């Protein structure tokens, strides 16, 4: 079981921090596409307890369970969780197992991501359908120091999940409520080109 502390920072463009990333760290995973399925009971029992059960598909497939810490310091802008995860050989079979156990897919979300290492922190550049974000994972102290190092304002740190940020985006735009946030085929094609990716 791993302890996870992370913060998200909204950005207008990744170009504002790329020079700092190149200067202070290294890219450990160039841009790739990922699809995430979140599972819960029909009554959202896991969500009510702050638990996330997620099946993530990239080049590989990973099952992740995140749940709140029993006791931790409440630091504004930082989300702290305990995390369990394992690799999965057959995502379709696992989804069927979860369904048989009473869990169903309650939402799906997609993003393009690249990963960097800076000063002991993992930094993810995340492009979602509704915005661009930088996610920093590390110790509580390192997160804010690293954010400043790469040109981000620590005061803009967010502890919200991407689903919560999407709900805020919809409310701000006066759009109907929705749970899933995915790219249209055309959006995926354009982003793939702009990010210099090749996709099967």
Order of alpha helices (4+ residues) and beta strands (2+ residues): beta-alpha-beta-alpha-beta-beta-beta-alpha-beta-beta-beta-alpha-alpha-alpha
